Amino acid sequence: MASLRRVAPADAPGRMTRVMSWLATTRPAQFISRHVGWKLDPILLRLTGNRIATTVVIPTAVLETRGARSGNRRRNAVIYFHDGDQAVIAASNAGAPHHPDWYHNVLADPRVTLGGTRMRARVVEDPNEQERLWSLADRVFPAFAVYRRDAGITGRTIRLIRLTST
């Protein structure tokens, strides 16, 4: 994963990560994330060499997929971390009642690019593996716990996706 910054989950999130995570759970920040950030972050990341996004200290990269129906290239910023040699992303959509569009694209065509690295996506199905990965994800972005709660209220389960370099 040469062009993708390696992100190993820390033992505990730092102060800025906790502050940004708390902010991300507020209604205004969720609105901005769902309606503005997903459009702005791919541009910011491209212009700054994958260094700056609206998520500030939270590791973010551009996920490129092919539209499930259109076949057109789609770019979305996603929070990620590494588990060994593989990257992991969460289809959180900030806890909204529906999956993000990119999740459906990944299901239709698992060939993706994350931060310029070609990868293959696979949904994590094993409950024990999900639990282990969520414990890591929560260290990278503690707001994931709130997003899981909010999505669960509406009956949605946030899916984790494992990305392997091709």
Order of alpha helices (4+ residues) and beta strands (2+ residues): alpha-alpha-alpha-beta-beta-beta-alpha-beta-beta-alpha-alpha-beta
